[in-house]
Amino acid sequence: MSDQKTPDLSELQVQGKLADNERLKGESNLLRGTIEADLADPLTGGFTADNFQLIRFHGMYQQDDRDIRAERNEQKLEPLHTVMLRARMPGGVISPQQWLAIDEFAASNTHAGSIRLTTRQTFQFHGVLKRHIKPMHQMLNSIGIDSIATAGDVNRNVLCTSNPEQSELHAEAYEWAKKISEHLLPKTRAYAEIWLDGEKVESTQEEEPILGRTYLPRKFKTTVVVPPHNDVDIHANDMNFIAVADNGKLVGFNLLVGGGLGMTHGDTSTYPRKADEFGYLPLEHTLAVAEAVVATQRDLGNRVNRKNAKTKYTLDRVGVDTFKAEVERRAGIRFEPNRPYALTDRGDGFGWTAGIDGKHNLTLFIENGRILDFPGKPLKSGMAAIAQIHQGEFRMTANQNLVVAGVAEQDKAQIEALAREHGLMDDSVSNQRKDSMACVSLPTCPLAMAEAERVLPGFVDRIEGVLATHGIGDESIIFRVTGCPNGCGRAMLAEVGLVGKGPGRYNLHLGGNREGTRIPKMYKENLDEESILAELDQLVGRWVGERHQGEGFGDFLIRAQVVPEVITAKVDFHG
């Protein structure tokens, strides 16, 4: 393959005036900008101009409390600016010692004092004031954690099927998630210089051989998956490595490229999309292929219109075969035909499981991933109590839950007692609640159009009531709520997905499946909660009366032609 002529890619690139984000990245001095000057400015609690965007490459989003925005405006005050930080933790693994450190920081330096587990298999701090930002990064660095490239136009935190102790294959997959994450990181020293007081270097001496000096056209997400479990929702991600084993040993991956869930209301050029299968690659080519996919998207992605800049749109614009051929050329390989695999489920298995190392793993349900001391449920104190005695690790899941991993037989009883005492284990939690998820949304997300996290518990209460009314209270529907169409809560892979349209109003999407391999179709637009529950009540009644043996809610809706199946998203999603 090395003697192949390098093709002229210019005709495949989008021509036109570049989006302003391209200017700010190019002028940023490799992500430095004037962030340090903003940090030293006591007149504002926020970041100005380009720095508002550049801090995202350092793992932070500037936010404010929208619940009190109007009040502060009346008082002639600027919004209460804070940042949200998302940590980089490939595969979601964190030690008890690290947990205790982030617990202490959250208690003293965040607005609500909470730790939030996210759908990106990591944790977030919310509500950090500007004066606490640098100490936050230095604290994280002291315990071996950073937030490099967890936001911005880069490859973000790499997800991996949870609980690697289930098998040797899981453990190998986790190691590859870490390798891929490290390989695709930005090489600029900006993070260390700004936040860790690292030695400054001239940016002309630095290179970004994979990401380029203007980085990627848009955010990029990667997963490593051990089938049949699809807890990372592969079709929500740009690049997915599906583990292939021979006699229990990892030998290679099937590669899927081009998934993504974000869209824009009213813009039919945007849509959620499943990933395409590129084929099988032997293990030794993994990093070369990962780099080639990223570099191909770097060079062919749309830098003119950010709404069409993600990998999924590049594939639909240039053609899957063209994109795949360019990846093969750059990696110096030919993909083999996909090895057989199946995805059967994606929820977390709660309670105790045994590991291959003779130890045990306890998966805890954390509603909305929000770890805080609630009245009667001191979850945060409970996690700290477990961390003080636990000798293994914690593993965050992409479903916002937490695994206490590597528990010795003699420690099981004590850890379970602590979990139950603090509300971290509750046998009364329904299957429906376990299969429901929401993004953060209001009051902190600037993109939120409707509530998500704060309304999810009540919504689930009412769906539980609908199921019970129809005699199936022990069953569940994959239910997800997002406050806007950007996709953070992965509603576009749910059987029932709500997408925020305005205060108290949502678009109702139906017809995804339990495996996470089908995009739901919009059923009705701009509904309030009462209308949504009325629709679900009627449809659940039909499902119970007309379903085939073992048929899920989303599968029934497609078979009964309640909504048409989305097969080719570019054509079917809006059509």
Protein Blocks (a to p, Z undefined) as FASTA:
>chain_A
ZZpccddfklmpccddddfklmmmmmnogonmmmlmmmmmmkbcbdehjlmmmmmmnopa
cdddfklmmmmmmnopacddddddddddehhiacfklmmmmmmmmmmmpfnopacddfko
pacdehiafklmmmmmmmmmmnopafehigcjddddddddehkllpmklmmmmmmmmmmm
mmmpcfbfklmmmmnopacddfklpccfknopnlpfbdcdddddddfbfklommlpfbdc
ddddeehiafbdcddehiafbdcehiakbccdddddfbjcdfklmmmmmmmmmmmmmmmm
cfkbmmlmcfklmmmmnopklmmmmmmmmnopacddddddddfbfcdcehjdddfkopac
dddddehhiacddehiafklmmmmmmmmpcbdcdddfkopacdehiafklmmmmmmmmmm
nopacfkbcfklmmgccdfkjakbmkbmbdfklmmmmmmmmmmmmmmmnopamgccdddd
dfbfnomnommmcfbdcddfbghiacddehiafkopaccddfbghiafklmmmmmmmmmm
mmmmmmcehiafklmmmmnomaccdfblmlmmmZZ
